[in-house]
Amino acid sequence: MTTRILPAVGDPDAARSITTLLGQLPDVEPAPAVGDSTSLLDLLARLAAESLDELPEVVLVHERIGPVPALELIREVALRFPAVGVVLITVDAGPGLYSAAMDSGARGLLGMPLSYEDLAQRVQAAAGWSTGVRRHLGHGAEPGPGAGGTVVTVSGAKGGAGATVTAVQLALAARASGRTVALVDLDLQAGDVASYLDVQFRRSIADLAGIQDISPRVLQDAVFAHQTGIGLLLAPAEGERGEEVGDRAVRQVVSALRSRYEVVVVDCGTQVTAGSAAAIESADTTLLVTTPDVVAVRAAKRMVRMWERLQIRKAEETVVVVNRHTRGTEIQPPLIEKITGTRVAKSAVPAGFKELQPVVDAGRMQDLEAKSTVKQALWSLAGELGLVSAQALEPSPKQSRFRGDRGSIGLRRARSK
């Protein structure tokens, strides 16, 4: 049996050395090395989307990989692609790092400089473990592109573009379809999710920042159970506490939520912080909300280019949502798509401030009327993104309340296309 190995090495010299040594191993098929964590996760996601069998048996992660630190990357790979054996390559092969690597989900650790015998042994052990896991998974349903739920981030091109309204309505649509949903407010200094849903809370995401291992019990204590059935993880009431929430904390929180909820919607606001960058990088889908005016579209283009420079998200992997769209505006979605280099969602959200004002002022976003054109568009967007279950799109007497919502019309249309 041939073992497929994917090296993830940021240093070109180390990549050549590792690839050369891999080529000397028997029954091994080394893939070209990837140079950063974003490329690795993107490649694994594409392969997993095709089939479980397309994934490599072993991934070698060099300690100097970036921008995500090696141990955090190993944790992410182990969570999203549990049938892949990950081996860490490091100069410091001491017991402390070994223990940390095992806790992160690695199947082995290799010290530099590499030796043929050690490499062969670790690769064989990781490949054997991977084969056993795949044999076990073959008895059940084939997993999707990542273990756990779907993570969607929503960012605004500029303040007031409508990111929070979009995030809240996407979460409500997914919950109405019967899925378990978490809504995270990662706009740490100016988050309004609590205000839009009239929530009084004590705990926030900042309370999870200093915890090394977020257990289900700890997560449950921090998540607010809203009356709609959505789990809310809110921004801290004291904006200065947002500095406590770094990229490591966000990755742990998102991973914990992904393992517990079918859909995780993250409102990232309009500012790029270490935490929001980590969420966007690990998300399955990234939305960028803009309005069809020159200032907002320029801001959207700046945001997309910055994400690319920081290796957070590629332009072609970003979905732009056009808010307050009217047929008479000079800037239409195709032009925005061309300017930003992104994909624009088919579901454009019409201008409807009069519809929104009563529920926004009352903090009752969940009470937005079914006939609202804004709600219809955003729930259609949820269907376009695959955030609603297939059963919710089929006529059923037990789900007449959801069926009767005119907002589900766009969902059925989206599925029929």
Buried (B, 14 or more C-beta within 10 A) or exposed (E): EEBBBBBBBBBEEBBEBBBEBBEEBEEBBBBEBBBBBBBBBBBBBEBBEEEBEEBBBBBBBBBBBBBBBBBBBBBBBBBBBBBBBBBBBBEEBEEEBBEBBBEBBBBBBBBBEBEEEBBBEBBBBBBBBBBEBBEEBEEEEEBBBBBBBBBBBBBBBBEEBBBBBBBBBBBBBBBBBBBBBBBBBBBBBBBBBBBBBEBEBEBBBBBBBEBEEBEEEBBEEBBBEBEBBBBBBBBBEEEEBBBBBEBBBBBBBBBBBBBBBBBBBBBBBBBBBEBBBBBBBBBBBBBBBBBBBEEBBBBBBEBBEEBBEBBBBBBEBBBBBBBBBEEEEEBBBEEBBEBBBBEBBEBBBBBBEEBBEEBBEEBEBBEBEBEBBBBBBBBBBBBBBBBBBEEBBEEEEEBEEBBEBBBBBBBBBBBEE
